[in-house]
């Protein structure tokens, strides 16, 4: 049974490859100085380089139909070093700059000693069917228990698994932002490594996620921790 809604479900599951990629892929996680769309931004809290967890080329016809973003690339940035994500933060695109606004800057404690420069892995998009709609009552517990698929639920489009679609306002115009997707707790294939090149997870709370939102008018991506 699907909870009543006047909105159709249209979204894609974001899958990160288990194999490192060479420059030239369309959608990717991580960064490479030779890859189109890579960004290199310092965290405003700890000053370490933020991790470009999800980088999507919005010239892809699949994404254009979602009507979420006008610039060519959407870069969902996360700091794996500190607790910036513990308060909402916004990624603001200027003509030639990207600025991080907000976030929890109460402590510069370093949680993980992550290796940089980051590596890069290809992202593939898989269209989600009605049976994956998080508004389907029978699926909610499966999502919460991470018993569907590989248990990692990065997403673009569709509807949130936790939280709601009108959770965040734009830091510039103060209007409600459109729900755009999910950056999930990832202990599977995200290209993050600690000391001695030991693979580590993209840690968001205790198995939580970040919902991200967009304001097309202001060219802003907003992220909010959902527990």
BELLIN-V437335 format. One record per residue. N is the residue number from 1. RES is the residue in one small letter. PSI is psi in whole degrees, -180 to 180 (none if undefined). Layout:
n={N & N}
res={RES & RES}
psi={PSI & PSI}
This chain:
n={1 & 2 & 3 & 4 & 5 & 6 & 7 & 8 & 9 & 10 & 11 & 12 & 13 & 14 & 15 & 16 & 17 & 18 & 19 & 20 & 21 & 22 & 23 & 24 & 25 & 26 & 27 & 28 & 29 & 30 & 31 & 32 & 33 & 34 & 35 & 36 & 37 & 38 & 39 & 40 & 41 & 42 & 43 & 44 & 45 & 46 & 47 & 48 & 49 & 50 & 51 & 52 & 53 & 54 & 55 & 56 & 57 & 58 & 59 & 60 & 61 & 62 & 63 & 64 & 65 & 66 & 67 & 68 & 69 & 70 & 71 & 72 & 73 & 74 & 75 & 76 & 77 & 78 & 79 & 80 & 81 & 82 & 83 & 84 & 85 & 86 & 87 & 88 & 89 & 90 & 91 & 92 & 93 & 94 & 95 & 96 & 97 & 98 & 99 & 100 & 101 & 102 & 103 & 104 & 105 & 106 & 107 & 108 & 109 & 110 & 111 & 112 & 113 & 114 & 115 & 116 & 117 & 118 & 119 & 120 & 121 & 122 & 123 & 124 & 125 & 126 & 127 & 128 & 129 & 130 & 131 & 132 & 133 & 134 & 135 & 136 & 137 & 138 & 139 & 140 & 141 & 142 & 143 & 144 & 145 & 146 & 147 & 148 & 149 & 150 & 151 & 152 & 153 & 154 & 155 & 156 & 157 & 158 & 159 & 160 & 161 & 162 & 163 & 164 & 165 & 166 & 167 & 168 & 169 & 170 & 171 & 172 & 173 & 174 & 175 & 176 & 177 & 178 & 179 & 180 & 181 & 182 & 183 & 184 & 185 & 186 & 187 & 188 & 189 & 190 & 191 & 192 & 193 & 194 & 195 & 196 & 197 & 198 & 199 & 200 & 201 & 202 & 203 & 204 & 205 & 206 & 207 & 208 & 209 & 210 & 211 & 212 & 213 & 214 & 215 & 216 & 217 & 218 & 219 & 220 & 221 & 222 & 223 & 224 & 225 & 226 & 227}
res={x & x & x & x & x & x & x & x & x & x & x & x & x & x & x & x & x & x & x & x & x & x & x & x & x & x & x & x & x & x & x & x & x & x & x & x & x & x & x & x & x & x & x & x & x & x & x & x & x & x & x & x & x & x & x & x & x & x & x & x & x & x & x & x & x & x & x & x & x & x & x & x & x & x & x & x & x & x & x & x & x & x & x & x & x & x & x & x & x & x & x & x & x & x & x & x & x & x & x & x & x & x & x & x & x & x & x & x & x & x & x & x & x & x & x & x & x & x & x & x & x & x & x & x & x & x & x & x & x & x & x & x & x & x & x & x & x & x & x & x & x & x & x & x & x & x & x & x & x & x & x & x & x & x & x & x & x & x & x & x & x & x & x & x & x & x & x & x & x & x & x & x & x & x & x & x & x & x & x & x & x & x & x & x & x & x & x & x & x & x & x & x & x & x & x & x & x & x & x & x & x & x & x & x & x & x & x & x & x & x & x & x & x & x & x & x & x & x & x & x & x & x & x & x & x & x & x}
psi={134 & 132 & 143 & 133 & 146 & 0 & 135 & 154 & 123 & 109 & 173 & 136 & 136 & 117 & 132 & 130 & 153 & -3 & 136 & 145 & 157 & 157 & 146 & -4 & 165 & -53 & 142 & 160 & 138 & -153 & 162 & 133 & -17 & 0 & 126 & 135 & -6 & 141 & 152 & 97 & 135 & 143 & 132 & -8 & -59 & -12 & 3 & 162 & 130 & 149 & 120 & 84 & -40 & 122 & 114 & 134 & 106 & 9 & -8 & 123 & -30 & -41 & -31 & -38 & -17 & -22 & 47 & -20 & 136 & -39 & 160 & -46 & 139 & 121 & 112 & 105 & 141 & 139 & 112 & -2 & -41 & -171 & 28 & -38 & -11 & -12 & 152 & 143 & 160 & 142 & 111 & 123 & 124 & -166 & -45 & 17 & 159 & 127 & 139 & 123 & 140 & -152 & 165 & 113 & 24 & -17 & 144 & 20 & 134 & 121 & -39 & 140 & 82 & 140 & 136 & 153 & 153 & 156 & -180 & 139 & 149 & 143 & 137 & 150 & 130 & 118 & 133 & 134 & 170 & -29 & -11 & 1 & 121 & -10 & -8 & 115 & -41 & -16 & -18 & -48 & -35 & -41 & -46 & -37 & -4 & 43 & 1 & 133 & -137 & 0 & 5 & 126 & 55 & 145 & 148 & 131 & -167 & -144 & 156 & 149 & -43 & 160 & -160 & 171 & -5 & 49 & -18 & 142 & 151 & 137 & -12 & -57 & -10 & 10 & 158 & 136 & 157 & 134 & 130 & -29 & -167 & 131 & 114 & 157 & 127 & 111 & 24 & -76 & 3 & 134 & 70 & 137 & 146 & -164 & 141 & 27 & 42 & 125 & 138 & 163 & 158 & 104 & 122 & 101 & -142 & 73 & 30 & -166 & 169 & 126 & 140 & 151 & 160 & 148 & 105 & -38 & -45 & -5 & 56 & 137 & 130 & 143 & 139 & 128 & 128 & 123 & none}
